[in-house]
Amino acid sequence: MMQGPALEFAAGLHAYFEVQESSRYTGYVQRKFAGFGIVYRYNDAIAPMLSYKFNRYRAGISYDITLSPLNRANGGAGDPEVTFTYLLPATY
C-alpha cells in the first residue's frame, strides 16, 4: 500500500477448515468454516489471526506484535483488531 511518501508491504497466509457441512436435502443448514493465519508487515510487525465464516459473513480477531524499533514505545505489544466482513455473492 502507498499513501504519499509512505509504503507498506504485507504478506500472509490464511487457511480455513470446514466445521459443519451444508444440508444435502433441505438447504437450511449452511457450511461453516473456522480459520487461522498470520500476516507479516515488512520491517514492522506480525499478526496472528483467527476467524469464523458462516453464510455470507466472516468474523475475525488478530493481534499485532511489533517487531520494529517502535517496540520501545509499546514494549513489543501491539493491539487487538476485530473484523466483520460481508462477502459478496461472487466471492462466497
N, CA, C and O of each residue as an XYZ file, in Angstrom:
368
protein
N       0.840     -1.168      0.000
C       0.000      0.000      0.000
C       0.887      1.234      0.000
O       1.966      1.244      0.593
N       0.419      2.260     -0.667
C       1.152      3.519     -0.705
C       0.211      4.656     -0.332
O      -0.935      4.711     -0.780
N       0.717      5.558      0.494
C      -0.025      6.765      0.846
C       1.002      7.883      0.950
O       1.777      7.941      1.905
N       1.001      8.754     -0.022
C       2.010      9.804     -0.063
C       3.384      9.171     -0.160
O       3.595      8.297     -1.000
N       4.327      9.588      0.679
C       5.665      9.004      0.630
C       5.767      7.669      1.386
O       6.790      6.989      1.298
N       4.730      7.298      2.116
C       4.778      6.069      2.915
C       4.471      4.842      2.056
O       3.624      4.890      1.163
N       5.174      3.741      2.340
C       4.993      2.491      1.618
C       4.901      1.354      2.626
O       5.702      1.286      3.558
N       3.934      0.466      2.449
C       3.773     -0.677      3.343
C       3.657     -1.941      2.511
O       2.913     -1.978      1.530
N       4.387     -2.973      2.896
C       4.328     -4.260      2.218
C       3.955     -5.314      3.252
O       4.585     -5.407      4.305
N       2.939     -6.103      2.953
C       2.493     -7.152      3.870
C       2.238     -8.437      3.091
O       1.775     -8.402      1.951
N       2.542     -9.560      3.709
C       2.281    -10.870      3.116
C       1.773    -11.793      4.213
O       2.171    -11.673      5.372
N       0.896    -12.711      3.841
C       0.362    -13.599      4.856
C      -0.252    -14.852      4.284
O      -0.297    -15.047      3.070
N      -0.724    -15.696      5.172
C      -1.351    -16.950      4.813
C      -2.535    -17.169      5.737
O      -2.443    -16.950      6.945
N      -3.649    -17.604      5.161
C      -4.853    -17.862      5.947
C      -5.464    -19.161      5.449
O      -5.648    -19.337      4.245
N      -5.778    -20.069      6.355
C      -6.361    -21.364      5.979
C      -7.694    -21.559      6.688
O      -7.861    -21.172      7.845
N      -8.644    -22.168      5.971
C      -9.965    -22.456      6.533
C     -10.186    -23.958      6.606
O      -9.713    -24.714      5.757
N     -10.914    -24.377      7.639
C     -11.309    -25.761      7.794
C     -12.812    -25.821      7.988
O     -13.375    -25.049      8.764
N     -13.454    -26.727      7.292
C     -14.902    -26.849      7.392
C     -15.263    -27.484      8.730
O     -14.766    -28.560      9.064
N     -16.128    -26.818      9.497
C     -16.559    -27.347     10.794
C     -17.989    -27.863     10.751
O     -18.412    -28.589     11.651
N     -18.747    -27.494      9.703
C     -20.100    -28.011      9.528
C     -20.443    -28.022      8.048
O     -20.280    -27.023      7.348
N     -20.922    -29.170      7.585
C     -21.334    -29.289      6.193
C     -22.721    -28.703      5.998
O     -23.490    -28.568      6.950
N     -23.033    -28.357      4.762
C     -24.372    -27.854      4.468
C     -25.338    -29.030      4.363
O     -24.928    -30.169      4.141
N     -26.594    -28.743      4.521
C     -27.639    -29.754      4.415
C     -27.769    -30.219      2.971
O     -27.860    -29.389      2.067
N     -27.780    -31.499      2.741
C     -27.888    -32.032      1.378
C     -29.303    -31.950      0.827
O     -29.491    -31.800     -0.380
N     -30.293    -32.047      1.697
C     -31.664    -32.172      1.224
C     -32.509    -30.913      1.422
O     -33.265    -30.529      0.529
N     -32.387    -30.277      2.576
C     -33.253    -29.124      2.836
C     -32.610    -27.792      2.469
O     -33.310    -26.845      2.111
N     -31.295    -27.711      2.552
C     -30.612    -26.457      2.263
C     -30.701    -25.442      3.389
O     -30.239    -24.311      3.236
N     -31.291    -25.826      4.524
C     -31.441    -24.887      5.644
C     -30.145    -24.698      6.426
O     -29.923    -23.636      7.007
N     -29.304    -25.697      6.446
C     -28.046    -25.604      7.183
C     -26.939    -25.248      6.199
O     -26.725    -25.966      5.222
N     -26.240    -24.157      6.447
C     -25.163    -23.692      5.584
C     -23.813    -24.171      6.109
O     -23.660    -24.453      7.297
N     -22.840    -24.259      5.209
C     -21.480    -24.638      5.610
C     -20.896    -23.568      6.518
O     -21.184    -22.380      6.370
N     -20.065    -24.010      7.465
C     -19.383    -23.099      8.381
C     -17.903    -23.472      8.413
O     -17.540    -24.645      8.328
N     -17.062    -22.453      8.539
C     -15.621    -22.660      8.493
C     -14.935    -21.920      9.642
O     -15.348    -20.826     10.025
N     -13.893    -22.528     10.177
C     -13.010    -21.876     11.141
C     -11.677    -21.676     10.435
O     -11.257    -22.522      9.646
N     -11.018    -20.570     10.713
C      -9.759    -20.285     10.036
C      -8.709    -19.717     10.970
O      -9.013    -19.195     12.043
N      -7.468    -19.833     10.534
C      -6.359    -19.224     11.260
C      -5.308    -18.798     10.246
O      -5.275    -19.296      9.121
N      -4.470    -17.890     10.650
C      -3.436    -17.426      9.739
C      -2.484    -16.471     10.412
O      -2.548    -16.243     11.620
N      -1.601    -15.918      9.608
C      -0.617    -14.963     10.113
C      -0.251    -14.007      8.977
O      -0.190    -14.408      7.814
N      -0.011    -12.757      9.319
C       0.405    -11.732      8.354
C       1.700    -11.115      8.863
O       1.855    -10.867     10.059
N       2.622    -10.873      7.950
C       3.876    -10.210      8.276
C       3.935     -8.891      7.528
O       3.844     -8.862      6.300
N       4.086     -7.802      8.262
C       4.293     -6.483      7.659
C       5.797     -6.217      7.675
O       6.421     -6.180      8.735
N       6.366     -6.034      6.491
C       7.802     -5.898      6.323
C       8.392     -4.844      7.259
O       7.943     -3.699      7.280
N       9.398     -5.243      8.029
C      10.111     -4.381      8.974
C       9.188     -3.707      9.986
O       9.490     -2.607     10.448
N       8.073     -4.340     10.339
C       7.161     -3.697     11.276
C       6.583     -4.662     12.297
O       6.853     -4.520     13.490
N       5.788     -5.650     11.858
C       5.060     -6.461     12.827
C       4.599     -7.787     12.224
O       4.628     -7.981     11.008
N       4.177     -8.687     13.100
C       3.468     -9.894     12.686
C       2.105     -9.864     13.377
O       1.950     -9.277     14.447
N       1.129    -10.502     12.753
C      -0.226    -10.505     13.307
C      -0.861    -11.879     13.129
O      -1.342    -12.195     12.041
N      -0.873    -12.704     14.179
C      -1.627    -13.955     14.099
C      -3.121    -13.647     14.152
O      -3.534    -12.665     14.768
N      -3.945    -14.504     13.495
C      -5.377    -14.228     13.452
C      -6.202    -15.510     13.489
O      -5.748    -16.581     13.087
N      -7.417    -15.365     13.979
C      -8.428    -16.418     13.994
C      -9.690    -15.867     13.354
O      -9.986    -14.680     13.491
N     -10.446    -16.724     12.647
C     -11.681    -16.246     12.030
C     -12.713    -17.360     11.961
O     -12.404    -18.539     12.134
N     -13.943    -16.950     11.704
C     -15.069    -17.869     11.573
C     -15.935    -17.364     10.431
O     -16.336    -16.200     10.431
N     -16.232    -18.221      9.452
C     -17.002    -17.828      8.279
C     -18.306    -18.613      8.250
O     -18.308    -19.840      8.350
N     -19.419    -17.890      8.111
C     -20.739    -18.512      8.080
C     -21.635    -17.711      7.148
O     -21.592    -16.481      7.141
N     -22.440    -18.404      6.370
C     -23.284    -17.771      5.358
C     -22.448    -16.794      4.542
O     -21.457    -17.197      3.932
N     -22.823    -15.531      4.519
C     -22.032    -14.533      3.783
C     -21.270    -13.599      4.715
O     -20.949    -12.470      4.343
N     -20.985    -14.063      5.910
C     -20.309    -13.229      6.897
C     -19.022    -13.892      7.354
O     -18.895    -15.117      7.369
N     -18.068    -13.041      7.728
C     -16.823    -13.527      8.306
C     -16.489    -12.629      9.491
O     -16.525    -11.404      9.382
N     -16.168    -13.239     10.610
C     -15.754    -12.503     11.803
C     -14.356    -12.970     12.173
O     -14.041    -14.157     12.082
N     -13.530    -12.036     12.586
C     -12.166    -12.412     12.919
C     -11.558    -11.531     13.983
O     -12.045    -10.440     14.279
N     -10.479    -12.038     14.548
C      -9.702    -11.270     15.516
C      -8.224    -11.527     15.233
O      -7.819    -12.652     14.939
N      -7.436    -10.472     15.326
C      -5.989    -10.592     15.153
C      -5.306     -9.729     16.207
O      -5.938     -8.900     16.861
N      -4.005     -9.943     16.355
C      -3.246     -9.180     17.342
C      -1.898     -8.826     16.740
O      -1.123     -9.714     16.383
N      -1.613     -7.537     16.626
C      -0.327     -7.075     16.088
C       0.752     -7.183     17.152
O       0.572     -6.728     18.282
N       1.880     -7.793     16.779
C       3.047     -7.868     17.658
C       4.154     -7.075     16.974
O       4.614     -7.452     15.897
N       4.579     -5.989     17.589
C       5.538     -5.068     16.981
C       6.943     -5.656     17.008
O       7.412     -6.108     18.053
N       7.619     -5.650     15.848
C       8.988     -6.134     15.727
C       9.974     -5.008     15.429
O      11.180     -5.186     15.597
N       9.486     -3.866     14.994
C      10.334     -2.748     14.585
C      10.845     -1.992     15.819
O      10.456     -2.306     16.945
N      11.714     -0.998     15.606
C      12.191     -0.183     16.727
C      11.067      0.520     17.496
O      11.288      1.002     18.607
N       9.875      0.580     16.917
C       8.749      1.170     17.646
C       8.366      0.356     18.884
O       7.605      0.828     19.727
N       8.893     -0.865     18.992
C       8.539     -1.686     20.151
C       9.047     -1.083     21.462
O       8.600     -1.485     22.536
N       9.969     -0.130     21.390
C      10.396      0.567     22.619
C       9.255      1.399     23.184
O       9.166      1.597     24.396
N       8.383      1.887     22.308
C       7.262      2.726     22.746
C       6.138      1.900     23.362
O       5.439      2.377     24.256
N       5.958      0.665     22.891
C       4.840     -0.130     23.410
C       5.279     -1.449     24.038
O       4.440     -2.298     24.338
N       6.573     -1.630     24.241
C       7.063     -2.839     24.886
C       6.893     -4.088     24.027
O       6.883     -5.197     24.562
N       6.758     -3.937     22.712
C       6.589     -5.066     21.814
C       5.154     -5.518     21.672
O       4.817     -6.306     20.788
N       4.316     -5.009     22.554
C       2.900     -5.374     22.486
C       2.207     -4.518     21.438
O       2.540     -3.347     21.257
N       1.280     -5.091     20.780
C       0.540     -4.345     19.773
C      -0.886     -4.127     20.240
O      -1.143     -3.857     21.413
N      -1.800     -4.250     19.302
C      -3.208     -4.033     19.608
C      -4.051     -5.128     18.983
O      -3.715     -5.648     17.919
N      -5.153     -5.479     19.646
C      -6.087     -6.413     19.013
C      -6.900     -5.694     17.941
O      -7.127     -4.486     18.016
N      -7.328     -6.455     16.952
C      -8.159     -5.903     15.890
C      -9.287     -6.887     15.623
O      -9.046     -8.081     15.441
N     -10.513     -6.390     15.599
C     -11.690     -7.216     15.343
C     -12.251     -6.818     13.990
O     -12.381     -5.629     13.698
N     -12.586     -7.805     13.154
C     -13.126     -7.516     11.836
C     -14.440     -8.263     11.612
O     -14.619     -9.393     12.064
N     -15.344     -7.606     10.909
C     -16.589     -8.218     10.442
C     -16.675     -7.920      8.952
O     -16.536     -6.769      8.537
N     -16.903     -8.945      8.153
C     -16.902     -8.796      6.705
C     -18.170     -9.389      6.115
O     -18.608    -10.466      6.517
N     -18.759     -8.677      5.154
C     -19.864     -9.217      4.365
C     -19.289     -9.618      3.024
O     -18.647     -8.807      2.356
N     -19.512    -10.871      2.617
C     -18.956    -11.401      1.382
C     -19.984    -11.279      0.260
O     -21.117    -11.737      0.404
N     -19.601    -10.678     -0.833
C     -20.488    -10.560     -1.989
C     -20.743    -11.932     -2.601
O     -19.911    -12.827     -2.453
N     -21.865    -12.122     -3.279
C     -22.181    -13.440     -3.846
C     -21.096    -14.026     -4.740
O     -20.877    -15.237     -4.707
N     -20.421    -13.223     -5.525
C     -19.395    -13.738     -6.430
C     -18.168    -14.257     -5.682
O     -17.439    -15.093     -6.215
N     -17.922    -13.779     -4.451
C     -16.746    -14.198     -3.684
C     -17.071    -15.240     -2.655
O     -16.169    -15.744     -1.986
N     -18.335    -15.581     -2.505
C     -18.750    -16.510     -1.467
C     -18.406    -17.903     -1.904
O     -18.668    -18.861     -1.176
